[in-house]
């Protein structure tokens, strides 16, 4: 299956490089390019891509605000490009429902792999920032914690899956850990996100940290 991607990056040289890398993968098609956040949202509405590769710092509408609109309207998954010194943007994008975060200095293989991972419906945070991001976000800047009744409504298995999400495991890893089919693990993830009214598995990972699971 071909993964349809919109690339949103205001620096034309960087954008061209990203497009060139993505087009080198046989299963990825770049269907649109945006130089600012507003254009990214417009293209997402018009083209309905599978994924938007979103830079956080862009003119007219920043990447966090653009991510919020794309996710809220259910237009596409969003993979955010970030750097170590932009934590505030990362926190905002996580709240907005971004499905993944990738460092701008990632190599071609990492970029292509990240796009494929998010397109499969799995969350992704660049390994170099995973622990720091979850720890910092969970403590001083927590996501909206669901009411106790919502957490209490989770089944034992869903709590186990939530704990696995807190460890950053993929659907395949969750399936192996809990001895179930990968499709079953994916179903459990979808159900608990709906119950807890969370936009992404990354938000679920932060919640799991807050609950000590």
C-alpha positions as CSV (number, residue, x, y, z in Angstrom):
1,X,0.0,0.0,0.0
2,X,1.3,3.4,-0.9
3,X,1.7,6.0,1.9
4,X,0.5,9.4,0.8
5,X,2.4,12.3,2.4
6,X,2.2,16.0,2.6
7,X,5.5,17.7,3.5
8,X,5.2,21.0,5.5
9,X,8.5,22.9,5.9
10,X,9.0,26.6,5.3
11,X,12.7,26.3,4.2
12,X,12.6,25.3,0.6
13,X,16.0,23.6,0.6
14,X,15.1,21.5,3.6
15,X,11.7,20.7,2.1
16,X,13.2,19.6,-1.2
17,X,15.6,17.3,0.7
18,X,12.8,15.7,2.6
19,X,10.8,15.2,-0.5
20,X,13.7,13.7,-2.3
21,X,14.3,11.2,0.5
22,X,10.7,10.2,0.8
23,X,10.3,9.8,-3.0
24,X,13.3,7.4,-2.9
25,X,11.1,4.9,-1.0
26,X,8.9,2.8,-3.3
27,X,5.9,2.8,-1.0
28,X,5.8,6.5,-0.2
29,X,4.2,9.2,-2.5
30,X,4.6,12.9,-1.7
31,X,1.3,14.3,-2.8
32,X,1.8,17.9,-1.7
33,X,4.3,20.4,-0.3
34,X,3.5,23.3,2.1
35,X,5.6,26.3,3.0
36,X,3.5,27.3,6.0
37,X,1.0,26.0,8.5
38,X,-2.1,27.4,6.8
39,X,-1.1,25.7,3.5
40,X,-0.4,22.5,5.3
41,X,-4.0,22.4,6.7
42,X,-5.5,23.4,3.3
43,X,-3.6,20.6,1.5
44,X,-4.6,18.1,4.2
45,X,-8.2,19.0,3.6
46,X,-8.0,18.9,-0.1
47,X,-5.7,15.8,-0.5
48,X,-6.6,13.7,2.5
49,X,-3.1,12.2,2.8
50,X,-2.2,9.4,5.2
51,X,0.3,11.5,6.9
52,X,1.5,15.1,7.2
53,X,5.2,15.6,7.9
54,X,5.1,18.9,9.9
55,X,7.8,21.3,10.9
56,X,7.0,23.1,14.1
57,X,8.3,26.5,13.2
58,X,6.5,28.0,10.2
59,X,5.1,31.3,9.2
60,X,1.3,32.3,9.2
61,X,0.3,29.3,11.2
62,X,2.8,27.4,13.4
63,X,3.2,23.6,13.2
64,X,1.5,23.0,16.6
65,X,-1.6,24.9,15.6
66,X,-1.6,23.3,12.2
67,X,-1.3,19.9,13.9
68,X,-4.2,20.6,16.2
69,X,-6.4,21.5,13.2
70,X,-5.4,18.5,11.1
71,X,-5.9,16.0,14.0
72,X,-9.1,17.6,15.2
73,X,-10.7,17.3,11.8
74,X,-9.4,13.8,11.3
75,X,-7.6,14.7,8.1
76,X,-4.4,12.7,8.6
77,X,-1.8,11.5,11.1
78,X,0.9,14.0,11.9
79,X,4.7,13.3,12.2
80,X,6.4,16.4,13.7
81,X,9.9,17.4,12.9
82,X,11.6,18.9,16.0
83,X,15.0,19.7,17.6
84,X,16.4,19.3,21.1
85,X,15.9,23.0,21.9
86,X,12.2,23.2,21.0
87,X,10.6,21.3,23.9
88,X,7.7,23.8,24.3
89,X,6.7,23.0,20.7
90,X,7.0,19.3,21.3
91,X,4.8,19.5,24.4
92,X,2.2,21.6,22.4
93,X,2.3,19.1,19.5
94,X,1.8,16.2,21.9
95,X,-1.3,17.9,23.4
96,X,-2.5,18.6,19.9
97,X,-2.5,14.9,19.1
98,X,0.7,14.4,17.0
99,X,1.4,10.7,16.3
100,X,5.1,11.0,16.2
101,X,8.2,13.2,16.7
102,X,11.4,13.0,14.7
103,X,14.6,15.0,15.1
104,X,15.5,17.2,12.1
105,X,19.0,15.6,11.9
106,X,17.5,12.1,11.4
107,X,19.1,10.3,8.4
108,X,17.2,9.1,5.4
109,X,16.6,5.6,6.7
110,X,15.2,7.0,10.0
111,X,12.9,9.4,8.2
112,X,11.5,6.7,6.0
113,X,11.1,4.3,8.9
114,X,9.3,6.9,11.0
115,X,6.8,7.6,8.2
116,X,6.1,3.9,7.8
117,X,5.7,3.4,11.6
118,X,3.2,6.3,12.0
119,X,1.3,5.2,8.8
120,X,0.8,1.8,10.4
121,X,-1.0,3.5,13.2
122,X,1.8,3.4,15.8
123,X,3.2,6.3,17.7
124,X,6.9,7.2,17.5
125,X,9.3,9.4,19.4
126,X,12.9,9.8,18.3
127,X,14.8,7.4,20.7
128,X,17.2,10.2,21.7
129,X,14.4,12.2,23.3
130,X,11.8,9.5,24.4
131,X,12.6,9.3,28.1
132,X,13.2,13.1,28.5
133,X,10.0,14.0,26.6
134,X,7.7,11.7,28.5
135,X,9.2,12.6,31.9
136,X,9.1,16.3,31.4
137,X,5.7,16.4,29.8
138,X,4.1,14.2,32.5
139,X,5.4,16.2,35.4
140,X,5.0,19.9,34.9
141,X,2.8,19.9,31.8
142,X,0.4,16.9,32.1
143,X,-2.2,16.1,29.6
144,X,-5.8,16.4,30.7
145,X,-6.3,13.3,32.9
146,X,-9.5,11.5,32.3
147,X,-12.1,11.4,35.1
148,X,-11.5,8.5,37.5
149,X,-14.6,6.7,36.1
150,X,-13.0,6.6,32.7
151,X,-9.8,5.0,34.0
152,X,-11.8,2.6,36.2
153,X,-13.8,1.5,33.1
154,X,-10.7,-0.1,31.6
155,X,-10.5,-3.8,31.7
156,X,-7.6,-5.6,33.3
157,X,-6.2,-6.3,29.8
158,X,-6.6,-2.7,28.7
159,X,-4.7,-1.6,31.8
160,X,-1.9,-4.0,30.8
161,X,-1.9,-2.5,27.3
162,X,-1.9,1.0,28.7
163,X,1.2,0.0,30.8
164,X,2.9,-1.2,27.7
165,X,2.1,2.0,25.9
166,X,3.8,3.8,28.8
167,X,6.9,1.9,28.0
168,X,6.7,3.0,24.4
169,X,6.0,-0.5,23.0
170,X,4.7,-0.9,19.4
171,X,1.6,-3.1,18.7
172,X,3.8,-6.0,17.8
173,X,5.8,-5.7,21.0
174,X,2.6,-5.4,23.0
175,X,1.3,-8.5,21.4
176,X,4.5,-10.4,22.2
177,X,4.6,-9.2,25.8
178,X,1.0,-10.0,26.5
179,X,0.9,-13.1,24.3
180,X,-1.9,-12.1,22.0
181,X,-2.2,-11.5,18.2
182,X,-1.0,-8.1,16.9
183,X,-4.5,-7.3,15.6
184,X,-5.9,-7.9,19.1
185,X,-3.3,-5.6,20.6
186,X,-4.2,-2.9,18.0
187,X,-7.9,-3.3,18.9
188,X,-7.2,-2.9,22.6
189,X,-5.2,0.2,21.9
190,X,-8.0,1.7,19.9
191,X,-10.6,0.9,22.5
192,X,-8.7,2.4,25.5
193,X,-7.9,5.6,23.5
194,X,-11.7,5.9,22.9
195,X,-12.6,5.2,26.5
196,X,-10.0,7.7,27.8
197,X,-10.8,10.3,25.1
198,X,-7.2,10.6,24.1
199,X,-6.1,11.6,20.6
200,X,-2.9,9.5,20.3
201,X,-1.0,6.6,21.8
202,X,1.6,9.1,22.9
203,X,-0.9,10.8,25.1
204,X,-1.7,7.4,26.5
205,X,2.0,6.8,27.2
206,X,2.1,10.0,29.2
207,X,-1.1,9.1,31.1
208,X,0.4,5.7,31.9
209,X,3.4,7.5,33.4
210,X,1.1,9.7,35.5
211,X,-0.8,6.7,36.8
212,X,2.3,4.8,37.6
213,X,1.4,1.8,35.3
